[in-house]
């Protein structure tokens, strides 16, 4: 039982760190995210990047208190769903690099069809774990 509780706590800490880092990175390296924003939104790239970064930071912080964890989890799920058009654009526009990162079409599909649903499931599982209430 303690091992399960510890694993849930570690999962929560990793998820908080993941979204906090990603959110802050929107402001440190915005040029990394601009290619992910569809061309038809090119006039709004700066605003979309800022809103995405603030959303990730806010949701990461909201994962910390037990009272807001469920809201944060569902917020992350909604955010990830909102990012799906960006992933589809990335694949259909045949973008193969984001900054120094080279992405093959196969990896882009894996990110959309495997990693993205796993991130959604992870957010859902963290948001509904009452056993974690006393861990942080």
N, C-alpha and C positions, 0 to 999 in steps of 0.2 A: 504493500500500500504506500509506503514512504517513497519507494522508487517511482511509482506512477506519479505521485504528487511532485516529486523532484523533476521528472521529465516534463510535466505540464508547466512547471515554473520556468524551466530552461527554454521550452518552446515559446512561452510568453516573452521572456527577456530577449530572445533572438528576434522575435517578430517586432517588438518595440524598437530594437536596435536597427533592424532592417529598414523599417519605414522612416525612422528618424534620420538615418544615414542617407537614404534615397532623397528625402525631402530637402535636407541641407545641401546635398549635391546639386540640386536644381539651381541653387544660388551660387555655388562655388564654380560649377562647370555647366553653365546654361547651354553652351554650344554643343554639348553632348546630346541634349534632348531635342534641339531644334529640328534635326533631320527626322525625328519620329513624329513630328506634327505634320499632318497632311498639308500639301501645297494649297489646297482650297481654303485653308485657315492661316495662310502666310501672314496676313495683316495682324493676326492675333497671337503670333508665336510667343512674344514676350509675355503677354498677359496669361496665356495658357500655361506657360512654364512656371510663372509665379504662382498661379492658382494651384497647379499640381503640387508644387513644392510645399506650399502652405498647407494643403490638404493632407499630404503625407506626414508632415510634422505634427499637425493638430491631431490626426488620428493616432499616431504613435503615442503622443502624450495622453490621449484619452484612454488608451489601453491600460495605463498604469492603475488608476483607481478602479476598484471593483464596481462602483456605482455606474461608471461610464463605459465599462469594458464591452458590454453587449452592444451599445450604440456604436462604439468605435469599430467593433468587428463587422457590423452590418454596413457602416460607413466605408470600410475598406472594401467590402464586397461590391458596393455600388461604384466605388472609384475604379476598381478593377474592371467591372463591366463597362464603365465609361471609356476605359483605355482600349477596349477591343477594336474599335475602328482604327486606332493608331497602329495596332499590330497588323490588321488587315492591310492598311495602307503600306506599311513597311514591306510586306510580302508582295503586294501587287505592283508597287513602284519599283520593285527589284533593287531595293537598297541593300548593299552588301557590306557597308561599314557605318559605324556610328563612332565618330572620333577615331581613336586608334583601334577600336574593337572591330574585328572582321567577323561578319555573320553570314554563314552560308544559308541558302534558301531552306535547306533541311533543318538547320537549327532554328530558323525563324518560325517554321511550321511547328517544331517541337515546343518552342516557347509559347506559341499560341494555343496549341491543342493539348499539351501536357502540363507545362510549367504553370501557365496561367490558371487552369482549373485547380491545380494543386494549391496555388496561393489563395484562391477563393475558398477551398476546403479548409485550409489552415486558418484563415480569418474566421470562418464559421465555427470551427472547433474551439478556437480560443474564446469566442464570444459566448459559447454555451457551456462552459466548464465551471459549474458551481464549486467543484472541489478545489479550484484555484483561489477561491475568495480570500483565504487566509494566508496565501503564500507571499503576497507582496503588499 
